[in-house]
Amino acid sequence: MSSQIVVLGSCMIDFVSYSPRLPKKGETLKGTSFVTNQGGKGANQCMSAAKLGGNVALIARVGDDHFGKEYIEVLKSYSVDVTHTRLTPNYSSGIAQIMVDESVGDNSIVIVPGANDALSLEDLHQAEELLANAGILVCQLETPLNVTLQALRHFKGTSILNGAPAIQDIDVDFLKLATIFCVNETEAATVTGLNCENLDEAKIALRKLLSMGCNTVILTLGDKGAIIGFKGDQNITHVSCDKVTPVDTTGAGDCFIGSLAFLMAKFPDLNLEDHVKIACALASYSVQFMGTHKAFPDSNILRKYLQ
């Protein structure tokens, strides 16, 4: 399998406010700090894999503004192939308003897609050669769905679809076409219509996803690790992870996905359970620090977990 990873997805500018807790409906809170970061599920997952040493390319759109131009330079600094990351005239870059409860690290996020909505089938056409030579494709649901679906239909390697943001009545073709469908508890609950608040409920939701057409499901459970299930197999594997004290959980799921893609490309002889176990550990590492890309582990941290 080729070690080339291609991420088809979103770029967002994160406006992050930290406060002692998340506000209630109609409430105004005084925060403690504010930062601006580069984010977006696609770019986060891309940079997570790149920081670990992956050979990664990003197919995405950014606005033709200072945010978009700066974002492309940041991607380059992580050695990401940005040949197909395009500035988009007459669009602003996508933004995400993020509030972080600094007492427990939880967050709430609202996104405005901006240039991400301009990602098109033409972008896929221009990246045909890149996609044909890649071993792993990573997608999410934060960009136009028809483009993501088309990429999954034609990709010949291993595809990882992160079902986020979650869609209640998702087209089952997404589930059937992806090699691996990866969601967290909240996303699994939205897609299946089932409660997913503990391990037993999560296992039921995972089986429902398999019955809906998924080939392989990874359902992440935060500090409880993840569970894995395969089509045609009633056995579900629970992968636990070490307990840590979270500072900021923003981007933890993206760190997991990017790490998983890197591990599958770099260490194809390991089984999926091993890939997931290490990816959980790397994501747990990231939540102990503020921010996204800066918190993602690099190849030096990876070596410690591989040992």
C-alpha positions as CSV (number, residue, x, y, z in Angstrom):
1,M,0.0,0.0,0.0
2,S,1.2,3.5,-0.9
3,S,2.2,5.6,2.2
4,Q,0.7,8.7,0.6
5,I,-2.2,10.1,2.6
6,V,-4.7,12.4,1.0
7,V,-7.1,14.5,3.1
8,L,-10.2,15.9,1.4
9,G,-11.7,18.4,3.8
10,S,-12.1,21.7,5.5
11,C,-9.9,24.6,6.6
12,M,-11.2,26.8,9.4
13,I,-9.9,29.7,11.4
14,D,-10.6,29.0,15.0
15,F,-11.6,31.8,17.3
16,V,-11.2,30.2,20.7
17,S,-12.5,31.7,24.0
18,Y,-11.6,30.1,27.4
19,S,-13.9,30.5,30.4
20,P,-14.4,28.8,33.8
21,R,-17.4,26.9,32.3
22,L,-19.6,26.9,29.2
23,P,-22.4,29.5,29.3
24,K,-26.0,28.5,29.7
25,K,-28.7,29.6,27.3
26,G,-29.0,33.4,27.2
27,E,-26.0,33.8,29.6
28,T,-23.0,36.0,29.2
29,L,-19.8,34.9,30.9
30,K,-16.5,36.7,31.4
31,G,-13.7,34.6,29.8
32,T,-10.1,34.3,30.8
33,S,-8.3,34.2,27.5
34,F,-8.7,34.3,23.7
35,V,-6.6,32.8,20.9
36,T,-6.9,32.5,17.1
37,N,-5.7,29.2,15.6
38,Q,-5.8,27.4,12.2
39,G,-8.4,24.6,12.4
40,G,-11.0,22.7,10.5
41,K,-11.5,19.0,10.7
42,G,-9.7,18.3,7.4
43,A,-6.7,20.5,8.0
44,N,-6.5,19.3,11.6
45,Q,-6.4,15.7,10.6
46,C,-3.9,16.5,7.9
47,M,-1.5,18.3,10.2
48,S,-1.9,15.6,12.9
49,A,-0.6,13.0,10.3
50,A,2.0,15.4,9.0
51,K,3.5,16.2,12.5
52,L,4.0,12.4,13.0
53,G,6.0,12.3,9.8
54,G,3.3,11.4,7.3
55,N,3.4,12.0,3.6
56,V,0.3,14.1,3.4
57,A,-1.5,16.2,0.8
58,L,-4.6,18.3,1.4
59,I,-7.5,19.0,-1.1
60,A,-9.3,22.0,0.3
61,R,-10.4,25.6,-0.3
62,V,-9.5,28.7,1.7
63,G,-10.7,32.2,1.3
64,D,-8.7,34.8,-0.8
65,D,-8.1,36.8,2.4
66,H,-5.2,37.1,4.8
67,F,-6.5,34.2,6.8
68,G,-6.4,31.9,3.7
69,K,-3.0,33.0,2.6
70,E,-1.5,32.6,6.0
71,Y,-3.1,29.1,6.3
72,I,-1.4,27.8,3.2
73,E,2.0,29.0,4.6
74,V,1.3,27.2,7.9
75,L,0.5,24.0,6.0
76,K,3.7,24.3,4.1
77,S,5.6,24.7,7.3
78,Y,4.4,21.2,8.3
79,S,5.5,19.8,4.9
80,V,2.0,19.3,3.7
81,D,1.5,19.2,-0.1
82,V,-0.7,22.2,-0.8
83,T,-0.8,21.8,-4.6
84,H,-4.6,21.3,-4.4
85,T,-5.3,23.7,-1.5
86,R,-6.7,26.6,-3.4
87,L,-7.4,30.3,-2.6
88,T,-11.0,31.1,-3.5
89,P,-11.9,34.6,-4.9
90,N,-14.9,36.3,-3.4
91,Y,-15.1,33.9,-0.4
92,S,-14.0,34.5,3.1
93,S,-12.1,31.7,4.9
94,G,-14.2,29.4,7.0
95,I,-14.4,30.2,10.7
96,A,-15.2,28.3,13.9
97,Q,-16.3,30.0,17.1
98,I,-15.1,27.7,19.9
99,M,-15.8,28.0,23.6
100,V,-13.7,25.9,26.0
101,D,-14.6,25.1,29.6
102,E,-11.1,25.3,31.1
103,S,-12.2,23.5,34.3
104,V,-12.7,20.1,32.4
105,G,-11.5,20.9,28.9
106,D,-15.0,20.4,27.2
107,N,-15.9,22.6,24.3
108,S,-18.8,23.9,22.2
109,I,-18.3,24.8,18.5
110,V,-20.2,26.7,15.8
111,I,-18.8,26.8,12.3
112,V,-19.4,29.1,9.3
113,P,-18.0,27.2,6.2
114,G,-17.1,30.2,3.9
115,A,-14.7,29.0,1.2
116,N,-15.1,25.4,2.2
117,D,-18.5,25.4,0.5
118,A,-16.8,26.1,-2.8
119,L,-14.9,22.7,-2.8
120,S,-16.1,21.1,-6.1
121,L,-16.0,18.1,-8.3
122,E,-13.5,20.0,-10.4
123,D,-11.1,20.0,-7.5
124,L,-11.3,16.2,-7.5
125,H,-10.7,16.1,-11.2
126,Q,-7.6,18.2,-10.9
127,A,-6.3,15.9,-8.1
128,E,-7.0,12.7,-10.1
129,E,-3.4,11.7,-10.3
130,L,-2.8,12.4,-6.6
131,L,-5.8,10.3,-5.6
132,A,-4.8,7.4,-7.9
133,N,-1.4,7.1,-6.3
134,A,-2.5,7.5,-2.7
135,G,-2.9,4.6,-0.2
136,I,-5.3,6.3,2.2
137,L,-8.0,8.9,1.8
138,V,-9.4,10.8,4.8
139,C,-12.8,12.6,4.5
140,Q,-15.2,14.3,6.8
141,L,-18.7,15.9,6.4
142,E,-17.7,19.5,6.8
143,T,-17.4,20.2,3.0
144,P,-20.0,19.7,0.2
145,L,-21.3,16.1,0.5
146,N,-21.5,15.4,-3.2
147,V,-17.7,15.9,-3.5
148,T,-17.0,13.7,-0.6
149,L,-19.3,11.0,-1.9
150,Q,-17.7,11.1,-5.4
151,A,-14.2,10.8,-3.8
152,L,-15.3,7.7,-1.9
153,R,-16.9,6.2,-5.0
154,H,-13.7,6.4,-7.0
155,F,-10.9,5.9,-4.5
156,K,-9.2,2.5,-4.8
157,G,-7.3,2.5,-1.5
158,T,-8.3,2.5,2.1
159,S,-10.8,5.3,3.0
160,I,-11.5,6.7,6.4
161,L,-14.7,8.7,6.8
162,N,-15.1,10.8,9.9
163,G,-18.8,11.2,10.3
164,A,-18.6,14.8,11.6
165,P,-20.5,17.0,11.7
166,A,-23.0,14.3,12.2
167,I,-26.0,13.9,9.8
168,Q,-29.2,12.5,11.1
169,D,-30.5,11.0,7.8
170,I,-27.1,10.3,6.2
171,D,-27.0,8.8,2.7
172,V,-26.2,5.1,3.3
173,D,-23.8,5.2,0.4
174,F,-21.4,7.1,2.7
175,L,-21.5,4.2,5.1
176,K,-21.2,1.5,2.4
177,L,-18.3,3.1,0.5
178,A,-16.0,4.0,3.3
179,T,-13.5,1.4,4.4
180,I,-13.7,2.7,7.9
181,F,-16.5,4.9,9.4
182,C,-15.3,6.7,12.5
183,V,-17.5,8.7,14.9
184,N,-17.6,9.7,18.5
185,E,-20.5,9.0,20.9
186,T,-22.5,12.1,20.0
187,E,-22.1,11.6,16.3
188,A,-23.1,7.9,16.6
189,A,-26.2,8.9,18.5
190,T,-27.2,11.3,15.8
191,V,-26.7,8.9,12.9
192,T,-28.3,5.9,14.6
193,G,-31.0,7.7,16.7
194,L,-29.9,5.6,19.7
195,N,-28.6,6.7,23.1
196,C,-24.8,6.4,23.4
197,E,-24.0,7.5,26.9
198,N,-22.1,4.4,28.2
199,L,-20.1,1.4,26.9
200,D,-23.1,-0.9,26.5
201,E,-25.2,1.7,24.6
202,A,-22.1,2.5,22.4
203,K,-21.9,-1.2,21.5
204,I,-25.5,-1.3,20.5
205,A,-25.0,1.9,18.4
206,L,-22.0,0.4,16.7
207,R,-24.0,-2.7,15.7
208,K,-26.7,-0.5,14.3
209,L,-24.1,1.3,12.2
210,L,-22.9,-2.0,10.8
211,S,-26.5,-3.0,10.1
212,M,-26.9,0.3,8.2
213,G,-24.1,-0.8,5.8
214,C,-20.8,0.2,7.4
215,N,-17.8,-2.1,6.7
216,T,-15.7,-1.2,9.7
217,V,-16.8,1.1,12.5
218,I,-14.5,2.8,15.1
219,L,-16.5,4.5,17.8
220,T,-14.4,6.8,20.0
221,L,-15.4,7.1,23.6
222,G,-13.2,10.0,24.9
223,D,-11.3,8.9,28.0
224,K,-12.8,5.4,27.8
225,G,-10.9,4.7,24.6
226,A,-12.7,3.3,21.5
227,I,-14.6,0.3,20.3
228,I,-14.1,-1.5,16.9
229,G,-16.6,-3.6,15.0
230,F,-16.5,-5.3,11.6
231,K,-19.2,-6.2,9.1
232,G,-20.4,-9.7,9.5
233,D,-18.7,-10.1,12.9
234,Q,-20.8,-9.8,16.1
235,N,-17.6,-9.4,18.3
236,I,-16.7,-5.9,19.4
237,T,-13.3,-5.0,20.5
238,H,-12.9,-2.4,23.3
239,V,-9.6,-0.5,23.3
240,S,-8.9,1.4,26.5
241,C,-6.6,4.3,27.0
242,D,-4.7,5.9,29.9
243,K,-6.5,8.4,32.0
244,V,-5.2,12.0,31.7
245,T,-6.2,15.4,33.1
246,P,-7.7,17.3,30.1
247,V,-6.9,20.9,29.5
248,D,-8.5,21.4,26.1
249,T,-10.3,18.7,24.2
250,T,-10.6,20.8,21.0
251,G,-9.2,18.8,18.1
252,A,-8.8,15.5,20.0
253,G,-11.0,13.6,17.5
254,D,-9.0,15.1,14.6
255,C,-5.8,14.1,16.3
256,F,-7.1,10.6,16.6
257,I,-8.1,10.4,12.9
258,G,-4.8,11.9,11.6
259,S,-2.8,9.6,13.8
260,L,-4.9,6.6,12.7
261,A,-4.3,7.4,9.0
262,F,-0.5,7.9,9.6
263,L,-0.2,4.6,11.5
264,M,-2.1,2.6,8.9
265,A,0.1,4.1,6.2
266,K,3.4,3.8,8.0
267,F,2.8,0.5,9.8
268,P,0.5,-1.6,7.6
269,D,1.7,-4.9,9.3
270,L,0.0,-3.8,12.6
271,N,-3.6,-4.8,13.0
272,L,-6.4,-2.2,13.4
273,E,-6.6,-2.7,17.1
274,D,-3.0,-1.7,17.5
275,H,-3.5,1.3,15.3
276,V,-6.5,2.4,17.3
277,K,-4.7,1.8,20.7
278,I,-1.7,4.0,19.7
279,A,-4.0,6.7,18.1
280,C,-6.0,6.8,21.3
281,A,-2.8,7.4,23.3
282,L,-1.7,10.2,20.9
283,A,-5.1,11.9,21.2
284,S,-5.0,11.6,25.0
285,Y,-1.6,13.2,24.9
286,S,-3.0,16.1,22.9
287,V,-5.8,17.1,25.3
288,Q,-3.2,17.9,28.0
289,F,-2.3,21.1,26.1
290,M,-4.2,24.1,24.8
291,G,-4.9,24.4,21.1
292,T,-4.9,22.0,18.2
293,H,-1.9,21.8,15.9
294,K,0.5,22.9,18.6
295,A,-0.9,20.2,21.0
296,F,-0.7,17.4,18.4
297,P,2.2,15.0,19.1
298,D,5.2,14.8,16.8
299,S,7.4,11.9,15.8
300,N,9.4,12.2,19.0
301,I,6.3,11.6,21.1
302,L,5.2,8.9,18.8
303,R,8.4,6.9,19.4
304,K,7.6,6.8,23.2
305,Y,4.3,5.1,22.5
306,L,5.7,2.8,19.9
307,Q,8.1,1.5,22.5
